[in-house]
């Protein structure tokens, strides 16, 4: 039996959470140490998984099921096709590593938590475990199980340890949005499940299943958008900035750093990969939503004075680029989207760690009230500046490596001459305009980042105004340096991540290219039109034959 790397990565935080909750209330220091030990174990093992996979990349053209490594399979409820099946491809191995990095950073940044640290770190461990579980699950039911496990601790942590002025509102808003989205996705799950010759939740089978075109057209949008709610896709993004602002620092880091990527990954893995013809039908419309994400998020971020709201709306904009890369429906777009998930994850975790430290000392996040912080918090200032340069896509940093392929992929998408898509939208008519119209967001991002840096970290420092201004702790500096180094290394040496992401998305892009040919050859618009026209008289067909 091979060593269960993925099980230990996923389940060790749950074990740590249980042990932490069994500790006496006065043993808060032990809770911290146990949480740190669990996240460090996850970091070491995920690093091994990442670099081992990178050294044994599958050959181009390999089916997705054969790209999986570190597989673990155990019967769970075989009578209905549910199994404990784990495995990683190039993209999921990368995101597991990202989760472990942000998890360690969040634990260190939260070291000073004094309000019920035992419960805080227990729920934080459950949150980390849920995110890991989604990325390693190869069983659809197991994926959904871990998806819900990742969402539910967010509510408790925001309500108890969040910002007092908005925590109850933000927690309820976040939970309702995400639960409604996941409920819609689960209905689509069940429809697909009952369409298979032998009912199973094995995603390897789903990824090669040939679902009917009309079924894909009907159910792709609920399945994709149900998960894309967590990725902050317009118009279902409104929960995200409030969730960022109300959450404690570590939860904001996980929320923006990996939880939003969880939504993007799930929408790609069980939406785009499984329903490629539905993807080709709807993506020319969805890319218009991503354009709103990118521009709206950047413009609203420009208007913010609260540093957390600024980063929250910035995340809406940058996650719009991830969905835009998917909507390009080609290799460059998907590679850019995968790298953007990692770059944005580290960047926002770095941002929120800095903002959390400034708020702990200044007790305000209002940029108009802050000034000259670089004089007392130089490490934080440098870290924020590096994050800002990544955010605006500066060459030599990870943001450029991520954003350039996305724009290139959208520009190349102009060569897709598709017929029969939603609302008769043909990518050949407007994809280049999408790329052009999205580009100003880079300039707007530079404007609000430079304004934030100037207002908060430069200018006059009033020592009499700030009575609790302590210097950065050693553990804070470790987090800053670690995150900054990753952003720089990816920018200078993108080969450390690009082949991994490419190997993970290549099977998905291959299925999309087959679907694009089908849409060009077949008169799919008639299929879609007949399906919609006859829907009222053929309800069972609308439900996919369920």
C-alpha positions as CSV (number, residue, x, y, z in Angstrom):
1,X,0.0,0.0,0.0
2,X,1.4,3.4,-1.0
3,X,1.8,6.1,1.6
4,X,-1.6,8.1,1.8
5,X,-0.2,11.5,1.1
6,X,-3.5,13.1,0.2
7,X,-5.5,11.6,3.0
8,X,-3.0,12.9,5.6
9,X,-3.0,16.4,3.9
10,X,-6.8,16.5,4.0
11,X,-7.6,14.7,7.2
12,X,-4.8,15.9,9.6
13,X,-6.4,19.3,10.0
14,X,-9.7,17.6,11.0
15,X,-7.8,15.4,13.5
16,X,-6.1,18.5,14.9
17,X,-9.5,20.3,15.2
18,X,-10.9,17.4,17.2
19,X,-7.9,17.2,19.5
20,X,-7.9,21.0,20.0
21,X,-11.6,21.0,21.0
22,X,-10.8,18.3,23.6
23,X,-8.2,20.5,25.3
24,X,-9.0,22.5,28.4
25,X,-10.0,26.1,27.8
26,X,-6.8,27.5,29.4
27,X,-4.6,25.5,27.0
28,X,-4.8,28.1,24.2
29,X,-1.0,27.9,23.5
30,X,-1.3,24.2,22.8
31,X,-4.2,24.9,20.4
32,X,-1.9,27.2,18.4
33,X,0.9,24.7,18.3
34,X,-1.3,21.8,17.2
35,X,-2.8,24.0,14.4
36,X,0.7,25.0,13.3
37,X,1.9,21.4,13.4
38,X,-1.1,20.2,11.3
39,X,-0.6,23.0,8.7
40,X,3.2,22.4,8.5
41,X,2.6,18.6,8.0
42,X,0.3,19.6,5.1
43,X,2.8,22.0,3.7
44,X,5.6,19.4,3.7
45,X,3.5,16.7,2.2
46,X,1.9,19.0,-0.4
47,X,5.3,20.3,-1.4
48,X,6.4,16.7,-2.0
49,X,3.3,15.9,-4.0
50,X,3.8,19.1,-6.1
51,X,7.5,18.6,-6.9
52,X,7.1,14.8,-7.4
53,X,4.2,15.4,-9.9
54,X,6.3,18.1,-11.6
55,X,9.1,15.6,-12.1
56,X,6.7,13.1,-13.7
57,X,4.4,15.1,-15.9
58,X,2.0,13.1,-18.1
59,X,2.5,13.1,-21.9
60,X,0.3,15.7,-23.8
61,X,-2.9,14.1,-25.0
62,X,-3.3,11.8,-22.0
63,X,-6.9,11.4,-20.8
64,X,-7.7,13.1,-17.5
65,X,-8.1,9.8,-15.6
66,X,-4.6,8.7,-16.6
67,X,-3.1,12.0,-15.5
68,X,-4.1,11.4,-11.8
69,X,-1.3,10.6,-9.4
70,X,-1.1,9.8,-5.6
71,X,-4.4,8.0,-6.0
72,X,-6.3,6.5,-3.1
73,X,-9.5,4.5,-3.5
74,X,-11.7,2.9,-0.8
75,X,-15.3,1.8,-0.9
76,X,-17.6,4.1,1.0
77,X,-21.2,3.5,-0.1
78,X,-20.7,1.4,-3.2
79,X,-24.4,0.5,-3.6
80,X,-25.1,4.0,-4.9
81,X,-21.7,4.6,-6.4
82,X,-20.1,6.8,-3.7
83,X,-16.4,6.0,-2.9
84,X,-13.6,7.6,-1.1
85,X,-11.4,8.3,-4.1
86,X,-8.6,10.9,-4.0
87,X,-6.1,11.9,-6.6
88,X,-4.4,15.0,-8.1
89,X,-3.6,16.3,-11.6
90,X,-1.2,19.2,-12.3
91,X,-3.7,21.9,-11.5
92,X,-5.1,20.4,-8.3
93,X,-1.7,19.5,-7.0
94,X,-0.7,23.2,-7.5
95,X,-3.8,24.4,-5.6
96,X,-3.3,21.9,-2.8
97,X,0.2,23.4,-2.4
98,X,-1.3,26.9,-2.5
99,X,-3.8,26.0,0.3
100,X,-1.0,24.6,2.5
101,X,1.1,27.7,2.1
102,X,-1.8,30.1,2.9
103,X,-2.9,27.8,5.8
104,X,0.5,28.1,7.4
105,X,0.5,31.8,6.9
106,X,-3.0,32.2,8.3
107,X,-2.0,30.2,11.4
108,X,1.1,32.3,12.1
109,X,-0.7,35.6,11.5
110,X,-3.4,34.5,14.0
111,X,-0.9,33.6,16.7
112,X,-2.0,36.6,18.8
113,X,-5.7,35.6,19.0
114,X,-6.7,35.7,22.6
115,X,-10.5,35.4,22.3
116,X,-11.2,31.7,22.5
117,X,-8.1,30.6,20.6
118,X,-9.1,26.9,21.1
119,X,-12.3,27.3,19.1
120,X,-10.8,29.7,16.6
121,X,-8.0,27.3,15.6
122,X,-10.4,24.3,15.5
123,X,-12.7,26.0,13.1
124,X,-9.8,27.2,11.1
125,X,-8.5,23.7,10.7
126,X,-11.9,22.5,9.5
127,X,-11.9,25.3,6.9
128,X,-8.4,24.3,5.6
129,X,-9.4,20.6,5.5
130,X,-12.5,21.4,3.5
131,X,-10.5,23.3,0.9
132,X,-7.9,20.6,0.6
133,X,-10.7,18.0,0.2
134,X,-12.3,19.7,-2.8
135,X,-9.0,19.9,-4.7
136,X,-8.1,16.2,-4.1
137,X,-11.6,14.6,-4.5
138,X,-12.2,12.5,-7.6
139,X,-15.6,11.5,-6.5
140,X,-18.4,14.1,-7.1
141,X,-20.2,13.3,-3.8
142,X,-16.9,13.6,-1.9
143,X,-16.1,16.9,-3.6
144,X,-19.5,18.2,-2.6
145,X,-19.1,17.0,0.9
146,X,-15.8,18.8,1.3
147,X,-17.2,21.9,-0.5
148,X,-19.8,22.3,2.2
149,X,-17.3,21.6,5.0
150,X,-15.2,24.5,3.6
151,X,-18.2,26.9,3.6
152,X,-19.8,26.3,7.0
153,X,-16.9,27.2,9.3
154,X,-16.7,30.6,7.6
155,X,-20.1,31.6,9.1
156,X,-19.0,30.7,12.7
157,X,-15.6,32.4,12.4
158,X,-17.0,35.6,11.0
159,X,-19.9,35.8,13.5
160,X,-17.7,35.2,16.5
161,X,-14.3,36.7,15.6
162,X,-15.2,39.1,12.8
163,X,-15.6,42.9,12.6
164,X,-18.3,43.8,15.1
165,X,-20.0,46.4,12.9
166,X,-20.9,44.0,10.0
167,X,-20.1,40.5,11.1
168,X,-23.6,39.1,11.5
169,X,-24.9,40.7,8.3
170,X,-21.8,39.6,6.3
171,X,-21.8,36.0,7.7
172,X,-25.5,35.5,6.9
173,X,-25.2,37.0,3.4
174,X,-22.1,34.9,2.6
175,X,-23.8,31.7,3.9
176,X,-27.0,32.2,2.0
177,X,-25.3,33.0,-1.3
178,X,-23.0,30.0,-1.1
179,X,-25.6,27.5,0.1
180,X,-28.1,28.5,-2.5
181,X,-25.4,28.2,-5.2
182,X,-24.3,24.8,-3.9
183,X,-27.9,23.6,-3.7
184,X,-28.4,24.5,-7.4
185,X,-25.2,22.7,-8.3
186,X,-26.2,19.7,-6.4
187,X,-29.5,19.4,-8.3
188,X,-27.4,19.4,-11.5
189,X,-25.2,16.7,-9.9
190,X,-28.2,14.5,-9.4
191,X,-29.5,15.0,-13.0
192,X,-26.1,13.9,-14.4
193,X,-25.9,11.1,-11.9
194,X,-29.1,9.6,-13.2
195,X,-28.1,9.9,-16.8
196,X,-25.2,7.5,-16.5
197,X,-25.7,3.9,-17.6
198,X,-24.5,2.7,-14.2
199,X,-25.0,5.4,-11.6
200,X,-21.7,6.5,-10.1
201,X,-20.1,9.7,-8.7
202,X,-16.7,8.8,-10.1
203,X,-15.5,11.9,-11.8
204,X,-13.3,9.8,-14.1
205,X,-16.4,8.3,-15.6
206,X,-18.2,11.7,-15.7
207,X,-15.3,13.3,-17.5
208,X,-15.5,10.8,-20.4
209,X,-19.4,10.5,-20.5
210,X,-21.1,11.6,-23.6
211,X,-24.1,13.5,-22.2
212,X,-26.7,14.6,-24.8
213,X,-26.2,18.1,-26.2
214,X,-29.6,19.4,-25.1
215,X,-28.9,18.1,-21.5
216,X,-25.6,19.9,-21.5
217,X,-27.1,23.1,-22.7
218,X,-29.8,23.1,-20.1
219,X,-27.7,22.0,-17.1
220,X,-24.4,23.6,-17.7
221,X,-25.4,27.1,-16.5
222,X,-26.8,26.0,-13.1
223,X,-23.8,23.7,-12.5
224,X,-21.2,26.2,-13.5
225,X,-22.8,29.3,-11.9
226,X,-23.7,27.4,-8.7
227,X,-20.0,26.9,-8.0
228,X,-18.9,30.2,-9.6
229,X,-20.9,32.1,-6.9
230,X,-18.0,31.2,-4.6
231,X,-15.5,32.5,-7.2
232,X,-17.3,35.9,-7.1
233,X,-18.7,35.8,-10.6
234,X,-21.0,38.7,-11.5
235,X,-23.8,39.2,-10.7
236,X,-23.4,36.8,-7.7
237,X,-20.3,38.6,-6.3
238,X,-22.0,40.9,-3.8
239,X,-21.4,38.7,-0.8
240,X,-17.6,38.6,-1.3
241,X,-16.4,42.1,-0.3
242,X,-18.6,42.1,2.8
243,X,-17.2,38.7,3.7
244,X,-13.7,39.9,3.3
245,X,-14.2,43.0,5.4
246,X,-16.1,41.2,8.3
247,X,-13.8,38.2,8.5
248,X,-10.8,38.0,10.9
249,X,-7.4,38.3,9.2
250,X,-6.7,34.6,8.8
251,X,-10.2,33.9,7.4
252,X,-9.8,36.7,5.0
253,X,-6.5,35.2,3.8
254,X,-8.1,31.8,3.3
255,X,-11.3,33.3,1.8
256,X,-9.5,35.4,-0.8
257,X,-6.4,33.2,-1.1
258,X,-8.0,29.8,-1.7
259,X,-11.7,29.6,-1.0
260,X,-12.6,31.7,-4.1
261,X,-10.2,29.4,-6.1
262,X,-12.2,26.5,-4.8
263,X,-15.3,27.9,-6.6
264,X,-13.4,28.5,-9.8
265,X,-11.8,25.0,-9.7
266,X,-15.1,23.2,-9.0
267,X,-16.9,25.1,-11.8
268,X,-14.1,24.1,-14.2
269,X,-13.8,20.5,-13.0
270,X,-17.4,19.5,-12.8
271,X,-18.8,22.1,-15.2
272,X,-16.5,22.8,-18.1
273,X,-14.8,19.4,-18.1
274,X,-17.9,17.3,-17.9
275,X,-20.3,19.4,-20.1
276,X,-18.0,20.7,-22.9
277,X,-20.8,21.3,-25.4
278,X,-22.8,23.2,-22.8
279,X,-19.6,25.2,-22.1
280,X,-19.2,26.1,-25.8
281,X,-22.9,27.1,-25.9
282,X,-22.8,29.4,-22.9
283,X,-19.3,30.7,-22.6
284,X,-19.6,33.4,-25.3
285,X,-22.3,34.8,-23.0
286,X,-20.5,34.2,-19.7
287,X,-17.4,36.1,-21.0
288,X,-19.6,39.2,-21.0
289,X,-20.2,38.7,-17.3
290,X,-16.5,38.4,-16.7
291,X,-15.9,41.7,-18.5
292,X,-18.3,43.3,-15.9
293,X,-16.4,41.5,-13.1
294,X,-13.1,42.9,-14.3
295,X,-14.2,46.5,-15.0
296,X,-16.8,46.9,-12.2
297,X,-14.5,45.4,-9.6
298,X,-11.7,47.7,-10.4
299,X,-13.8,50.9,-10.6
300,X,-15.6,50.1,-7.3
301,X,-12.2,49.4,-5.7
302,X,-11.0,52.8,-6.8
303,X,-13.8,54.4,-4.8
304,X,-13.0,52.6,-1.5
305,X,-11.4,54.2,1.5
306,X,-11.5,51.1,3.7
307,X,-8.4,49.0,2.9
308,X,-10.2,45.7,3.2
309,X,-13.0,46.8,0.9
310,X,-10.4,47.9,-1.6
311,X,-8.8,44.5,-1.6
312,X,-12.2,42.8,-1.6
313,X,-13.4,44.5,-4.8
314,X,-10.0,44.1,-6.3
315,X,-10.4,40.3,-5.7
316,X,-13.8,40.5,-7.6
317,X,-11.9,42.1,-10.5
318,X,-9.0,39.6,-10.5
319,X,-11.2,36.6,-10.1
320,X,-13.1,37.8,-13.2
321,X,-9.9,37.3,-15.1
322,X,-9.9,33.6,-14.0
323,X,-13.4,33.1,-15.5
324,X,-12.4,35.1,-18.5
325,X,-9.5,32.7,-19.1
326,X,-11.9,29.8,-19.0
327,X,-14.2,31.6,-21.4
328,X,-11.4,32.0,-23.9
329,X,-11.8,28.2,-24.4
330,X,-8.2,27.7,-25.5
331,X,-4.9,26.6,-23.9
332,X,-3.5,30.1,-23.2
333,X,-6.6,31.2,-21.5
334,X,-6.8,28.1,-19.3
335,X,-3.1,28.3,-18.4
336,X,-3.4,32.0,-17.5
337,X,-6.5,31.2,-15.4
338,X,-4.6,28.5,-13.5
339,X,-1.6,30.7,-12.8
340,X,-3.9,33.6,-11.9
341,X,-5.5,31.5,-9.2
342,X,-2.1,30.9,-7.6
343,X,-0.8,34.4,-8.1
344,X,-4.0,36.0,-6.8
345,X,-4.2,33.6,-3.9
346,X,-0.7,34.5,-2.6
347,X,-1.1,38.2,-3.4
348,X,-4.4,38.6,-1.5
349,X,-3.2,36.6,1.5
350,X,-0.2,38.9,1.6
351,X,-2.5,42.0,1.3
352,X,-4.8,40.9,4.1
353,X,-2.0,39.9,6.4
354,X,-0.6,43.4,6.1
355,X,-3.9,45.1,6.5
356,X,-4.7,42.9,9.6
357,X,-1.4,43.9,11.2
358,X,-2.0,47.6,10.5
359,X,-5.5,47.4,11.9
360,X,-4.4,45.6,15.1
361,X,-2.1,48.6,15.8
362,X,-3.9,51.6,14.4
363,X,-7.5,50.3,15.1
364,X,-8.6,51.7,11.7
365,X,-8.5,50.7,8.1
366,X,-9.6,54.0,6.7
367,X,-6.9,55.2,4.3
368,X,-7.7,58.9,4.9
369,X,-6.8,58.5,8.6
370,X,-3.5,56.6,8.1
371,X,-0.2,58.1,7.1
372,X,3.5,57.3,7.3
373,X,3.1,53.7,8.4
374,X,6.3,52.8,6.6
375,X,8.3,54.6,9.3
376,X,7.2,52.1,11.9
377,X,6.2,49.1,9.8
378,X,8.8,49.0,7.0
379,X,8.4,45.2,6.5
380,X,4.6,45.6,6.0
381,X,5.2,48.5,3.6
382,X,7.5,46.5,1.4
383,X,5.2,43.5,1.5
384,X,2.2,45.7,0.5
385,X,4.1,47.3,-2.3
386,X,5.2,43.9,-3.7
387,X,1.6,42.7,-3.6
388,X,0.5,45.9,-5.3
389,X,3.0,45.5,-8.1
390,X,1.7,41.9,-8.6
391,X,-1.9,43.2,-8.6
392,X,-1.1,45.6,-11.5
393,X,0.6,43.0,-13.5
394,X,4.2,44.3,-13.4
395,X,6.6,42.2,-15.5
396,X,8.9,40.1,-13.5
397,X,6.2,39.2,-11.0
398,X,3.6,36.5,-10.9
399,X,0.7,38.8,-11.9
400,X,2.2,39.4,-15.4
401,X,2.8,35.7,-15.9
402,X,-0.9,35.1,-15.1
403,X,-2.6,38.0,-16.9
404,X,-0.7,38.0,-20.2
405,X,-1.8,34.5,-21.2
406,X,-5.4,35.3,-20.3
407,X,-5.5,38.4,-22.5
408,X,-3.7,36.5,-25.2
409,X,-6.1,33.6,-25.0
410,X,-9.1,36.0,-25.3
411,X,-7.5,37.7,-28.3
412,X,-7.0,34.3,-29.9
413,X,-10.6,33.4,-29.1
414,X,-11.6,35.8,-31.9
415,X,-10.7,32.9,-34.2
416,X,-13.6,30.8,-32.9
417,X,-16.2,30.9,-35.6
418,X,-19.1,29.2,-33.6
419,X,-22.7,28.9,-34.6
420,X,-25.6,27.9,-32.4
421,X,-24.3,29.5,-29.2
422,X,-26.5,31.3,-26.6
423,X,-28.2,34.4,-28.0
424,X,-26.4,33.7,-31.3
425,X,-23.1,35.2,-29.9
426,X,-20.2,34.4,-32.2
427,X,-16.8,34.8,-30.5
428,X,-15.3,35.8,-33.8
429,X,-17.3,39.1,-33.7
430,X,-16.3,40.5,-30.3
431,X,-13.7,38.5,-28.3
432,X,-10.9,40.9,-29.3
433,X,-13.1,43.8,-28.1
434,X,-13.4,42.0,-24.8
435,X,-9.6,41.9,-24.5
436,X,-9.4,45.6,-25.4
437,X,-12.1,46.7,-23.0
438,X,-10.6,44.7,-20.2
439,X,-7.2,46.2,-20.5
440,X,-8.1,49.6,-18.8
441,X,-8.6,47.6,-15.6
442,X,-4.8,47.3,-15.4
443,X,-4.5,51.1,-15.3
444,X,-7.3,51.5,-12.8
445,X,-5.6,48.8,-10.6
446,X,-2.3,50.7,-10.7
447,X,-4.2,53.9,-9.7
448,X,-5.9,52.5,-6.6
449,X,-2.8,50.5,-5.5
450,X,-0.5,53.5,-5.8
451,X,-3.0,55.7,-4.0
452,X,-3.3,53.2,-1.1
453,X,0.5,52.9,-0.8
454,X,0.9,56.7,-0.8
455,X,-1.9,57.4,1.7
456,X,-1.1,54.6,4.2
457,X,2.6,54.1,4.1
458,X,4.1,57.4,3.1
459,X,3.6,61.0,4.2
460,X,3.9,62.4,7.7
461,X,3.8,60.0,10.7
462,X,2.1,61.4,13.8
463,X,3.6,59.5,16.8
464,X,1.2,61.1,19.2
465,X,-1.8,59.8,17.3
466,X,-0.8,56.1,17.4
467,X,-0.3,54.8,20.9
468,X,-0.3,51.1,20.1
469,X,2.1,51.0,17.2
470,X,4.2,48.0,17.8
471,X,6.9,46.8,15.4
472,X,6.3,43.7,13.2
473,X,6.8,40.4,15.0
474,X,9.2,37.8,13.7
475,X,6.4,35.5,12.6
476,X,4.8,38.4,10.6
477,X,8.1,38.8,8.8
478,X,8.3,35.1,8.0
479,X,4.8,35.3,6.4
480,X,5.7,38.5,4.4
481,X,9.0,37.1,3.1
482,X,7.6,33.7,2.3
483,X,4.7,35.1,0.3
484,X,6.8,37.8,-1.5
485,X,9.4,35.2,-2.5
486,X,6.8,33.0,-4.1
487,X,5.4,36.0,-6.1
488,X,8.8,36.9,-7.3
489,X,10.0,33.4,-8.1
490,X,6.9,32.7,-10.3
491,X,7.4,36.0,-12.1
492,X,11.1,35.3,-12.8
493,X,10.9,31.6,-13.4
494,X,7.4,30.7,-14.6
495,X,8.5,27.2,-15.6
496,X,8.1,26.3,-11.9
497,X,4.3,26.4,-12.3
498,X,3.3,26.7,-16.0
499,X,4.0,23.1,-17.0
500,X,2.0,21.9,-14.0
501,X,-1.0,24.0,-14.8
502,X,-0.8,23.1,-18.5
503,X,-0.8,19.3,-17.7
504,X,-3.9,19.8,-15.5
505,X,-5.9,21.8,-18.0
506,X,-4.9,20.1,-21.2
507,X,-7.5,17.3,-21.0
508,X,-10.2,19.9,-20.4
509,X,-9.1,22.0,-23.4
510,X,-9.0,18.9,-25.6
511,X,-12.7,18.2,-24.7
512,X,-13.6,21.8,-25.5
513,X,-11.9,21.7,-28.8
514,X,-13.9,18.6,-29.8
515,X,-17.1,20.3,-28.7
516,X,-16.2,23.4,-30.7
517,X,-15.9,21.2,-33.8
518,X,-19.2,19.7,-33.1
519,X,-20.8,23.1,-32.8
520,X,-19.3,24.1,-36.2
521,X,-20.3,20.9,-37.9
522,X,-23.7,20.3,-36.4
523,X,-26.6,22.7,-36.5
524,X,-26.6,22.9,-32.7
525,X,-28.8,26.0,-32.7
526,X,-31.7,23.9,-33.9
527,X,-31.1,21.4,-31.1
528,X,-31.1,24.1,-28.5
529,X,-34.1,25.9,-30.0
530,X,-36.2,22.8,-30.2
531,X,-35.2,21.9,-26.6
532,X,-36.4,25.3,-25.4
533,X,-39.5,25.4,-27.6
534,X,-40.7,22.0,-26.6
535,X,-39.8,22.4,-22.9
536,X,-43.3,23.1,-21.7
537,X,-44.7,20.0,-23.3
538,X,-41.8,17.8,-22.4
539,X,-40.9,18.4,-18.8
540,X,-39.1,15.1,-18.4
541,X,-36.7,16.0,-21.2
542,X,-36.0,19.4,-19.5
543,X,-35.1,17.5,-16.4
544,X,-32.6,15.4,-18.4
545,X,-34.8,12.4,-18.3
546,X,-34.6,12.2,-14.5
